[in-house]
Amino acid sequence: MIHLLLIASLAIANPAEPVRENKLPPEAEQALRAPGKVTLYSLEPWDRLTPGDKTLRNVKVLGQTELDGERSARAIAEFKAAVSGWDGMIAMCFDPRHALRVTAKAHTYDFLLCYECYQLDVYRDDKLLTTLGAAGSPKVLNELLSAAKLPLSTRAEMIAAAQEKENEAAEARWREAMPKSIIGMVLALSVGLFATGTGLDRDRAFYPVVTIVIATYYVLFAVIGASTHALVIESLVCLLFLAIAVVGFRWSLWLVVVALAGHGILDLTHTAVVTNPGVPTWWPEFCLTYDVSAAAYLAWLLRSGRVRAAGAL
């Protein structure tokens, strides 16, 4: 299950290991408490910089508005709330879409905020004072920017939408060119013949390990889909197949045949039983034919005596 741990660490935000208290530096806190000039920025971190672009800390500026009175207080409160509301989560990125510049006591303080990456960078003049954890919603800051008729960052959503459309088109082309059921069957038989030809399946652990790997994929899809509910259910189901595979290895590989065939039945009914947003639409049919073909091939190996069914408890 090493592949699950690696992908999970990249696909979702992970709990940070705090090394210090997540608080604004005293001087930055004082600057927000008694600010002079307050300016709110709309940033676009996803655009490549070109000559003539206005930037703030090397991030493209879409627009800026000077705040006063209630608007200034609202913006400052949102930045403070982002720090105080941090729940310990952090992501491996920093793409700030909002920034606040405050002048106080002959110094300029910049606060660059990335809600998506759970981070806030704090600068005094040209020095980075600290990077803090941050959380919350950009709703209030977006309202302030929109009220000033400033554009908001949309590049990330455009890139994601274009990528999703491209992926859907590629999947559609692939599905038309190669039926999923045939691919699953051919792949299962190819793996089986390869293992027999190279002698890999002489080790009775081969098909139990194959069963365990197959069972982990729905857990992986739950991680990709960022669904905690699906992750819990899929993990429990995975543990069941893992237990059967281990018992089958120790006692009789016929149990592994049953597990593979049983996982095929799970594939057939999975959509109706578990809501897992990370599962590709083509996967259940593909996995069904792979599981059943692998079970049939293992059954043939056992019946023909090429692989010993019984193990030692």
ZAMI-715449 format. One record per residue (C-alpha): residue number from 1; x, y, z. Coordinates in steps of 0.1 Angstrom, whole numbers, plus 5000, padded with zeros to 4 digits. Example, Ala and Ser with C-alpha at 12.3 -4.5 7.8 and 13.67 -1.06 7.14 Angstrom:
! ZAMI-715449
n / xx / yy / zz
1 / 5123 / 4955 / 5078 .
2 / 5137 / 4989 / 5071 .
***
This chain:
! ZAMI-715449
n / xx / yy / zz
1 / 5000 / 5000 / 5000 .
2 / 5030 / 5022 / 4996 .
3 / 5016 / 5038 / 4964 .
4 / 4985 / 5049 / 4984 .
5 / 5006 / 5067 / 5010 .
6 / 5027 / 5085 / 4983 .
7 / 4997 / 5096 / 4963 .
8 / 4977 / 5106 / 4994 .
9 / 5006 / 5129 / 5005 .
10 / 5004 / 5147 / 4971 .
11 / 4967 / 5147 / 4964 .
12 / 4954 / 5161 / 4996 .
13 / 4965 / 5186 / 5023 .
14 / 4984 / 5171 / 5051 .
15 / 4986 / 5181 / 5088 .
16 / 5015 / 5204 / 5093 .
17 / 5041 / 5199 / 5120 .
18 / 5041 / 5232 / 5139 .
19 / 5074 / 5244 / 5150 .
20 / 5062 / 5277 / 5164 .
21 / 5031 / 5294 / 5175 .
22 / 5009 / 5304 / 5146 .
23 / 5006 / 5341 / 5153 .
24 / 5014 / 5372 / 5135 .
25 / 5047 / 5389 / 5146 .
26 / 5041 / 5416 / 5172 .
27 / 5051 / 5444 / 5148 .
28 / 5028 / 5431 / 5121 .
29 / 5000 / 5428 / 5146 .
30 / 5006 / 5463 / 5157 .
31 / 5006 / 5476 / 5121 .
32 / 4972 / 5460 / 5116 .
33 / 4959 / 5474 / 5148 .
34 / 4970 / 5510 / 5140 .
35 / 4974 / 5512 / 5102 .
36 / 4981 / 5542 / 5081 .
37 / 4974 / 5535 / 5045 .
38 / 4956 / 5502 / 5037 .
39 / 4955 / 5487 / 5002 .
40 / 4938 / 5455 / 4991 .
41 / 4952 / 5437 / 4961 .
42 / 4938 / 5411 / 4936 .
43 / 4965 / 5388 / 4925 .
44 / 4969 / 5363 / 4897 .
45 / 4996 / 5338 / 4906 .
46 / 4990 / 5315 / 4876 .
47 / 4999 / 5340 / 4848 .
48 / 5034 / 5343 / 4834 .
49 / 5048 / 5377 / 4840 .
50 / 5055 / 5399 / 4810 .
51 / 5072 / 5432 / 4807 .
52 / 5050 / 5460 / 4819 .
53 / 5030 / 5438 / 4844 .
54 / 5026 / 5453 / 4878 .
55 / 5036 / 5429 / 4905 .
56 / 5036 / 5425 / 4942 .
57 / 5063 / 5402 / 4956 .
58 / 5067 / 5387 / 4921 .
59 / 5030 / 5379 / 4917 .
60 / 5010 / 5396 / 4890 .
61 / 4986 / 5423 / 4902 .
62 / 4952 / 5424 / 4886 .
63 / 4941 / 5455 / 4905 .
64 / 4943 / 5473 / 4938 .
65 / 4921 / 5495 / 4959 .
66 / 4928 / 5518 / 4989 .
67 / 4906 / 5510 / 5018 .
68 / 4894 / 5532 / 5046 .
69 / 4869 / 5531 / 5075 .
70 / 4847 / 5500 / 5075 .
71 / 4862 / 5484 / 5044 .
72 / 4897 / 5486 / 5059 .
73 / 4885 / 5470 / 5092 .
74 / 4867 / 5442 / 5073 .
75 / 4898 / 5434 / 5052 .
76 / 4921 / 5434 / 5082 .
77 / 4897 / 5413 / 5102 .
78 / 4896 / 5387 / 5074 .
79 / 4934 / 5384 / 5073 .
80 / 4935 / 5380 / 5111 .
81 / 4907 / 5355 / 5110 .
82 / 4926 / 5334 / 5084 .
83 / 4955 / 5331 / 5108 .
84 / 4935 / 5325 / 5140 .
85 / 4912 / 5300 / 5121 .
86 / 4940 / 5278 / 5108 .
87 / 4933 / 5242 / 5116 .
88 / 4968 / 5228 / 5111 .
89 / 4964 / 5218 / 5074 .
90 / 4989 / 5229 / 5047 .
91 / 4995 / 5221 / 5011 .
92 / 5027 / 5219 / 4990 .
93 / 5020 / 5252 / 4971 .
94 / 5017 / 5289 / 4975 .
95 / 4995 / 5307 / 4950 .
96 / 4983 / 5339 / 4967 .
97 / 4952 / 5356 / 4951 .
98 / 4948 / 5382 / 4978 .
99 / 4972 / 5406 / 4995 .
100 / 4970 / 5435 / 5019 .
101 / 4996 / 5463 / 5021 .
102 / 4997 / 5484 / 5053 .
103 / 5019 / 5513 / 5061 .
104 / 5028 / 5520 / 5097 .
105 / 5056 / 5538 / 5114 .
106 / 5076 / 5544 / 5082 .
107 / 5074 / 5507 / 5073 .
108 / 5054 / 5488 / 5047 .
109 / 5039 / 5455 / 5056 .
110 / 5026 / 5431 / 5030 .
111 / 5004 / 5401 / 5038 .
112 / 5000 / 5376 / 5009 .
113 / 4973 / 5351 / 5014 .
114 / 4966 / 5318 / 4997 .
115 / 4934 / 5302 / 5010 .
116 / 4939 / 5271 / 4987 .
117 / 4973 / 5264 / 5001 .
118 / 4965 / 5274 / 5037 .
119 / 4994 / 5299 / 5039 .
120 / 5001 / 5335 / 5046 .
121 / 5034 / 5353 / 5039 .
122 / 5042 / 5384 / 5060 .
123 / 5068 / 5409 / 5048 .
124 / 5082 / 5441 / 5063 .
125 / 5097 / 5463 / 5036 .
126 / 5119 / 5438 / 5016 .
127 / 5122 / 5412 / 5043 .
128 / 5100 / 5381 / 5047 .
129 / 5092 / 5380 / 5084 .
130 / 5073 / 5347 / 5086 .
131 / 5051 / 5322 / 5068 .
132 / 5020 / 5313 / 5088 .
133 / 4992 / 5288 / 5084 .
134 / 4959 / 5302 / 5072 .
135 / 4924 / 5291 / 5065 .
136 / 4890 / 5303 / 5056 .
137 / 4869 / 5316 / 5027 .
138 / 4878 / 5344 / 5002 .
139 / 4842 / 5355 / 5001 .
140 / 4846 / 5388 / 5020 .
141 / 4878 / 5398 / 5003 .
142 / 4863 / 5390 / 4969 .
143 / 4833 / 5412 / 4977 .
144 / 4855 / 5441 / 4986 .
145 / 4875 / 5437 / 4954 .
146 / 4843 / 5433 / 4933 .
147 / 4828 / 5464 / 4949 .
148 / 4858 / 5483 / 4937 .
149 / 4852 / 5468 / 4902 .
150 / 4885 / 5449 / 4902 .
151 / 4889 / 5416 / 4884 .
152 / 4894 / 5384 / 4904 .
153 / 4918 / 5356 / 4898 .
154 / 4902 / 5329 / 4876 .
155 / 4932 / 5314 / 4859 .
156 / 4934 / 5283 / 4881 .
157 / 4898 / 5274 / 4875 .
158 / 4903 / 5280 / 4837 .
159 / 4933 / 5257 / 4837 .
160 / 4915 / 5230 / 4857 .
161 / 4884 / 5232 / 4835 .
162 / 4905 / 5229 / 4803 .
163 / 4925 / 5200 / 4818 .
164 / 4893 / 5182 / 4828 .
165 / 4878 / 5187 / 4794 .
166 / 4910 / 5174 / 4778 .
167 / 4910 / 5144 / 4801 .
168 / 4873 / 5136 / 4794 .
169 / 4880 / 5138 / 4756 .
170 / 4910 / 5115 / 4759 .
171 / 4890 / 5090 / 4780 .
172 / 4861 / 5091 / 4755 .
173 / 4885 / 5084 / 4726 .
174 / 4901 / 5056 / 4746 .
175 / 4868 / 5040 / 4755 .
176 / 4857 / 5040 / 4719 .
177 / 4889 / 5025 / 4707 .
178 / 4892 / 4997 / 4732 .
179 / 4863 / 4981 / 4751 .
180 / 4870 / 4980 / 4788 .
181 / 4860 / 4944 / 4793 .
182 / 4884 / 4932 / 4766 .
183 / 4913 / 4951 / 4781 .
184 / 4906 / 4937 / 4816 .
185 / 4905 / 4902 / 4804 .
186 / 4936 / 4905 / 4781 .
187 / 4956 / 4922 / 4809 .
188 / 4947 / 4896 / 4835 .
189 / 4956 / 4867 / 4812 .
190 / 4988 / 4885 / 4801 .
191 / 4999 / 4890 / 4837 .
192 / 4990 / 4854 / 4845 .
193 / 5009 / 4840 / 4815 .
194 / 5039 / 4862 / 4823 .
195 / 5040 / 4851 / 4859 .
196 / 5038 / 4814 / 4848 .
197 / 5064 / 4818 / 4821 .
198 / 5089 / 4835 / 4844 .
199 / 5081 / 4814 / 4874 .
200 / 5068 / 4842 / 4896 .
201 / 5036 / 4823 / 4904 .
202 / 5056 / 4794 / 4918 .
203 / 5056 / 4814 / 4950 .
204 / 5022 / 4809 / 4966 .
205 / 5023 / 4846 / 4977 .
206 / 5019 / 4859 / 4942 .
207 / 4981 / 4858 / 4938 .
208 / 4974 / 4868 / 4974 .
209 / 4995 / 4899 / 4967 .
210 / 4977 / 4906 / 4934 .
211 / 4944 / 4903 / 4953 .
212 / 4956 / 4928 / 4980 .
213 / 4968 / 4953 / 4953 .
214 / 4935 / 4950 / 4935 .
215 / 4915 / 4956 / 4967 .
216 / 4935 / 4988 / 4975 .
217 / 4925 / 5006 / 4943 .
218 / 4891 / 5017 / 4955 .
219 / 4908 / 5032 / 4986 .
220 / 4932 / 5050 / 4963 .
221 / 4902 / 5064 / 4943 .
222 / 4886 / 5076 / 4976 .
223 / 4918 / 5095 / 4984 .
224 / 4918 / 5110 / 4949 .
225 / 4881 / 5120 / 4952 .
226 / 4888 / 5135 / 4987 .
227 / 4859 / 5117 / 5002 .
228 / 4863 / 5108 / 5038 .
229 / 4831 / 5088 / 5039 .
230 / 4841 / 5067 / 5009 .
231 / 4877 / 5064 / 5023 .
232 / 4863 / 5048 / 5055 .
233 / 4840 / 5024 / 5037 .
234 / 4866 / 5014 / 5010 .
235 / 4892 / 5009 / 5037 .
236 / 4870 / 4985 / 5056 .
237 / 4862 / 4965 / 5024 .
238 / 4899 / 4965 / 5015 .
239 / 4907 / 4950 / 5050 .
240 / 4882 / 4923 / 5044 .
241 / 4898 / 4912 / 5011 .
242 / 4933 / 4916 / 5027 .
243 / 4923 / 4892 / 5055 .
244 / 4909 / 4866 / 5030 .
245 / 4941 / 4869 / 5009 .
246 / 4963 / 4863 / 5039 .
247 / 4942 / 4833 / 5052 .
248 / 4941 / 4819 / 5016 .
249 / 4979 / 4821 / 5015 .
250 / 4983 / 4804 / 5048 .
251 / 4956 / 4777 / 5042 .
252 / 4943 / 4773 / 5006 .
253 / 4947 / 4794 / 4975 .
254 / 4911 / 4784 / 4966 .
255 / 4901 / 4812 / 4990 .
256 / 4921 / 4836 / 4969 .
257 / 4901 / 4824 / 4938 .
258 / 4869 / 4832 / 4958 .
259 / 4883 / 4866 / 4968 .
260 / 4891 / 4876 / 4932 .
261 / 4857 / 4864 / 4920 .
262 / 4841 / 4882 / 4949 .
263 / 4859 / 4914 / 4941 .
264 / 4845 / 4911 / 4906 .
265 / 4810 / 4910 / 4921 .
266 / 4818 / 4940 / 4941 .
267 / 4829 / 4958 / 4909 .
268 / 4795 / 4949 / 4894 .
269 / 4775 / 4964 / 4923 .
270 / 4800 / 4990 / 4935 .
271 / 4783 / 5021 / 4921 .
272 / 4750 / 5012 / 4937 .
273 / 4766 / 5004 / 4971 .
274 / 4793 / 5031 / 4976 .
275 / 4795 / 5067 / 4964 .
276 / 4831 / 5072 / 4956 .
277 / 4837 / 5103 / 4934 .
278 / 4873 / 5093 / 4926 .
279 / 4864 / 5061 / 4907 .
280 / 4867 / 5065 / 4869 .
281 / 4835 / 5057 / 4851 .
282 / 4853 / 5029 / 4831 .
283 / 4869 / 5013 / 4861 .
284 / 4842 / 4989 / 4875 .
285 / 4837 / 4971 / 4841 .
286 / 4875 / 4969 / 4836 .
287 / 4882 / 4956 / 4871 .
288 / 4853 / 4932 / 4869 .
289 / 4867 / 4914 / 4838 .
290 / 4902 / 4915 / 4852 .
291 / 4892 / 4900 / 4886 .
292 / 4871 / 4872 / 4870 .
293 / 4898 / 4864 / 4844 .
294 / 4925 / 4863 / 4871 .
295 / 4903 / 4841 / 4893 .
296 / 4896 / 4817 / 4864 .
297 / 4933 / 4815 / 4855 .
298 / 4943 / 4809 / 4891 .
299 / 4917 / 4781 / 4894 .
300 / 4931 / 4765 / 4863 .
301 / 4966 / 4766 / 4878 .
302 / 4953 / 4750 / 4910 .
303 / 4933 / 4723 / 4892 .
304 / 4962 / 4714 / 4869 .
305 / 4986 / 4712 / 4898 .
306 / 5009 / 4738 / 4885 .
307 / 5005 / 4757 / 4917 .
308 / 5001 / 4741 / 4951 .
309 / 4968 / 4751 / 4967 .
310 / 4974 / 4741 / 5003 .
311 / 4996 / 4761 / 5026 .
312 / 5009 / 4757 / 5061 .
313 / 4990 / 4774 / 5090 .
***
